[in-house]
């Protein structure tokens, strides 16, 4: 708030230098004030004043003294914004307390609007840079191990690994070199890979070699792997399985979930969430063995992605929607503004900022006003199939174009 106030005050000081704040405001244009009080002319007059910008400051602040048109004047001043801030600041010294209150309300709104505009500009002020690979197929998922080794799960090409932060990539030669890998997770320095039709694999050497570990996993079409504490979960076409033996054996954990196909898993604070092909979201709380449905019929398409920040849950759907819950799935709000219907393949968070990867619409960032801004500068492939946060960078995997990265520093001053 302090920074916002300083910016507006600086504008007023500049206006003082130019004479805009000095002396009398002229009391406003009497003819214009008369038209504002005429209900049949008010709307057109307001539009003329807004179009005139700073020049309308004296008239609109004078209108704050007239109860019948005070609200209309407030709205117009807010629409014009910072250019009329010097006049609004002067109006806060008015002897009429109702005018003082109105002017203060307008000034607060102008400062908030100024800050939101700045955040929007900062949010979109970065560009993507290619990591020169991995090529040979779509990048279905991205992750990294505790040593900083980057891993990319590929379509029909297994796992590509980079030991030098993406400068070079090499595909695993043993274990799952020709399989599609939907998800990669890490638990106790062991990597787990979910494959399309071949169960789960694990690696202890940054993806160079993989071992098949699917004993008890009756459904081999695995869309997601997700650790919760010391337990590894696998989301499959036939529900969820769990392993407490590091993947050596798996047991079905479908109580309350049924046979729904699970497309994604997410976890925070020991709570596990599952998104299904039917557009539903289920939650498994710590110490419970039965799932509870917290997002019934949330989307028309499958839930493809989730991002969790404590009790805040974001879910992306196949039909191009993003939903947010601030209470662990108790209630949900759709966030459609700025999205254009492409599937939300992935979600990522850095510094409380939420990013969405889409199948054809590039990358979007959620702005403070709950609208989405498109962030595609330098992104040569608009079909984003995976996202991952690595340190202060955000990575985007694409459909055949390899991986791109961008700095996603917190833009707050």
Secondary structure, 3 states (H helix, E strand, C coil): CHHHHHHHHHHHHHHHHHCCCCCCCCCCCHHHHHHHHCHHHHHHHHHHHHHHHHHHHHHHHHHCCCHHHHHHHHHHHHHHHHHHHHHHHHHCCCCCHHHHHHHHHHHHHHHHHHHHHHHHHHHCCCCCEECCCCCCCEEEEEEECCCCCEEEEECCCCEEEECCCCCCCEECCECCCCCCEEEEEEECCEEEEEEECCCEEEECCCCCECEECCCCCCCCEEEEEEEECCEEEEEECCEEEEECCCCCCCEECCCCCCCCCEEEEEEECCEEEEEECCCCEEEECCCCCCCEEEECCCCCCCEEEEEEECCEEEEEECCCCEEEECCCCCCCEECCCCCCCCCEEEEEEECCEEEEEEECCCEEEECCCCCEEECCCCCCCCEEEEEEEECCEEEEEEECCCEEEEECCCCCC
